[in-house]
Amino acid sequence: QVQLVESGGGLVQAGGSLRLSCAASGRIFSVNAMGWYRQAPGKERELVAVGISGGSTNYAASVKGRFTISRDKAKNTVYLQMNSLKPEDTAVYYCNARINSGWVTDDYWGQGTQVTVSS
């Protein structure tokens, strides 16, 4: 089995910064991609940022220039550095990873971590 454990959420004032972490553990043969999604109350879950195994990254337009995704491949960990936070960034942030466990490649999700940005 594969597990994703997130940390780093919390309450911050507008303009502040937070860093989220997500560590994957379990039966991992290879990690194809790791990224972050978020879901605000009453809204659908949306992509925030993703890092592909080849090194490319993709960001939502709303976070470009403010958020940075990075990976520690040796630790199967992905980070999301969030700067210049805005109240509209308030959401539950979910880690996602596409992992090959040796038999099948599947998507896994973390439990979610709350990020609240006050104005």
Secondary structure, 3 states (H helix, E strand, C coil): CEEEEEECCEEEECCCCEEEEEEEEECCCEEEEEEEEEECCCCCCEEEEEEECCCCEEECCCCCCCEEEEEEHHHCEEEEEECCCCHHHCEEEEEEEEEECCCCEEEEECCCEEEEEEC
